[in-house]
Amino acid sequence: MSTNIAVVHDDERTIRLDGICRRNYVKLMPLLVLVYIISFIDRTNIGMAKKALEIDVGISAAAYGLGAGLFFLTYSTMEIPSNLIMHRLGARFWIARIMITWGIVSMLMAITWSPASFYVLRLLLGACEAGLYPGIILFITYWFPKRYRARANGLFLLGVSLANIIGAPLGGLLLNLQGMGGLHGWQWMFILEGAPAVLLAFVVWFWLPDNPAKAKWMTGEEKTLLMDTLAEEDTGASSNHGGLRALLPVVRDPQIWLIVAVYFTHQMAVYSLSYFLPSIIHSYAAFSTVKIGLLTAIPWIAAAIGGLLIPRFATNLFKSRAIISGGLAMVTGGLTLAALAKNGLVIALIGFAAAAFAFFIIQSVLFTFPPQRLSGTAMAGGIALVNCCGLAGGFLGPTIMGQVETVTGNPSGGLWFIVVLTAVGACLAWFLKSTRTTDKT
């Protein structure tokens, strides 16, 4: 009889947690998605400006690729301290600060006058935006138990897809403001796409609670249930140290470095596509900027669909591994098809769409692994470390793409390097483990 009572209580607890997490999705995720939409638009809008910057500023394909990648140099360097600061000061203040500074620098991209100034501004933009992604991934762990986390990550990463769906056509339209007020169209694009970050920072400041204890939409009993559940799940390695010493359990865990390696291959593909897809499309025909923007949006629509539909199925270790590995294999196949489609834009777009479909399936599930192996300050540093090191792919991918285009004249030539790496990542994913103790399938 007592066993039956325990089962009933567990069922009631699950039902109540379902209701709490559904409400948290509604209250938190739309704002977090909007923040990431604006972030990614400001990070990647140079893809739409690439041709104009070549003509007006004299930035070559190699210089463009280097500048696109330099963002990640400062972004990754500042990731870990930024996340540790957010863990101490709270999400509301720190995310608002990040948004204000990146919005200002994004608008300052309008004063680019040479390759050197382009490099400096991209470095500044990376430093200002550092910590946003791992900070929000950490923030999600404060609000959602393990079984709800992949879906929350997937909803958050929907912002990347929506940013490219909205941002590419919007950038194409803004480029048509050429000459208005004596400014180039790309200058208007940077100014008008950077300003919303500053404005939205005040919404974050007034709306976003730092943790469940400060949420106005939950009762005291609901807060206790959620926080007790999170505490029960918190079995990962922790640290008694503050600052960078909190990273000791992180750097000693080989699984964290395996996650980094898989994420590196993924980020190579994501950012190569983000920064070079408009110019690849342009290489097929002399389309207008608006049409290039609309065609660029197609793979990202596929990415949004994948990110919404698939991550929820990552309910155990075997399924998580299979989803990550299968997703990277799909990226490999899609980019191979696109690279082979020398004279067929439709075939190339099908390949890019297939690859993009898996992008945020992979990322959503992959970032459920560090919180299962770490806790407290170590978890904050660990998530940042994974993002920091993995984003080296965000630097290397565009840089290689730019160099290959400069040498060969083919914007798609660098895809073969990405194909090989994502195939390696698909194999590595099968060795991922979820916890430090009993890794059950």
C-alpha positions, 0 to 999 in steps of 0.5 A: 500500500505504501508503494502505491501511495508513493507512486501517486505522490510522485505522479502528483509531483510530476503533474505540478512540475509540468504546470510550473515549467509550462508557466516558466516557459511562457513567462521567461522564454519569449523574452530570452528568445527576443534577446538572442534574436537581436544578439545574433542579428547584430553578430552576423549582419555583416554577412549581408554587408560583405559585398558593400564593405568590399566596394565602399571600404576595400575589405577583401574576402580574406579580411572579411573572414578574419574580421568575422572570426575575430569577434570570437577571440574576445568573445571566448576570452571573456566568457568564463569571467562573465559567467562567474560575474553573472552567477554572483551578481544575478542575471537581470543586471548582468544581461542588461549590461551586456545588451547595452554595451553590445548594442552601442558597439554594434551601432558603431560598426557604421563608422568602419573605414578600413580593414583595421577599424573593422577588426577593432570593432569586431573585437570590441563587439565580441568583448561586449557580448561575451557571456550572453549565451552561456549566461542564459544557458546557466540561467535556464538551469535555475528554472527547469529540472533536467527533463525540461531543460533540452526543450528550454534550450531548444526554445532559446536557440530558436532565436538564432533561426529567427534572427536569420529568418528576420535579419537577412531580409531586413538587412537586405531592405536596410541596404536599400537606404543607400544615400539617405542622410548621406550614409551608406545602406550598410551604415543604416543597417548597423545603426538600426539593428543595434539600437533595439539591444539598448532599448530591450535591456531596460525591459530585461532590467524591469522584468527578468527575475534573478531566480525562482525565489523572486518570481511573482507568478509562482506561489511559495509552495511552487517555488519550494517544489521547484527549488527542492527538485533542482537541489535533488538533481544537483549531483555534479561536481562542485567547488568550494573556491570562487573565481577561476579556481572554481574551474578545477573540477571542470578542467579535470573532467575529460568529458567536458573536453569531449563536449568541447570537441563536439561543440567545436565541430558544430560551431564551425558549421553554424558560423560558416553558414551564418557569415558566408551563405549570402555571398554563396547565394550571390555567386549563383546569380546577381540577385537583389539584396532583398532576394538574397536575404529571402533565400538566406532565410530558407535554411534557417526556417529549417533550423527553427523547425528542427530546434522546435520538434526534436530536442524534447526526445532527448530523454536519456543518455542513449537518445541524447547521444543518438540525436547529437551524432545523427544531427552532426551526420546530417550536417555532414551530408547536407554540406556535402550536397551543397558543396557538390551543387556547383550549378544548382542553387535549388540543390545547394539550398536543399543541402544547406536546409538539411544541415541547418535543420540539425544545428539547434537540435545538436546544440540544445541537447549538447548543453544538457550535459555540463549541468549533469556533471557540474554544480554551483560555481563550477557549473557556471564556469563549466558552461562558459568553458564549453562555449568559450573553447567551442567557439574557437570553431566560430573563429576558425570556420569563417577565417578558413572560408574567407581564405579559401574564397580568396585563393579559389574565388569559390565561396563554397570551397571551404565547406569541404573542411567543415564536412570532414570536421562534422563527420569527426564530431558525429563519431565523438558524440557516441562517447559522451557521458551524462554524469560522473557516477552512474551513466545509464542508457 
